[in-house]
Amino acid sequence: MKTKKSLAVDIAEIAIFVALMVVGAWVQIPFYPVPLTFQTVFAVLSGLLLGWKKGVAAMSVYMFMGFVCFIPVFSDHSLAGFAYALKPSFGYIIGFVLSALVGGLIMESGKFSLKRCIVAAVAAFITDYLIGVPYFAGVWHFFVSGKGLGVAMVTYNVVYMPKDLVLSVLAALLAWKVVPVLSKDRTAVKLKKEKITGKDRRA
């Protein structure tokens, strides 16, 4: 059973990634051939650093804020709420949740290593596009326009893939460095709590 302190830490970690997703939606850095955006890499990182449970929680809260609470946290700041489901790019937002799930599960399924970090990050990246691309194609065809789908797929999907893949690999390298530090900190906190609990029982 979690203590109030550990629960507060979990909530803080989730909140940090929700905030990062909002920032990632609003900030774009000019770059060739497409601007640098960071939502995909933050979604990937959430699973790698927080684990699948907290990663999924963070991405779900982010999606809930924009889709249900009508808060303009998505990349199209002029639109929020259920109408966003008709945007071709909404599939990627759904994919963020599954990216965190897949990346977190892979990270937790075996021995920690750089290879596992990279595999988890790439799998999370692929998961987002596996959800985002078909959703884009379906919405574009049925609700936006039946024409120009091929060009739209390249312009709004394919050209972003190399950038997101590179950023995901960089996220894996970051996780490889950060996760051991976080694990040590969490272990130290756990041991401290166990020590305090042991003193309380003897008292």
Helices and strands as residue ranges (DSSP letters): H 4-26, H 39-50, H 52-67, G 82-86, H 90-108, H 114-139, I 140-144, H 149-156, G 158-160, H 161-202
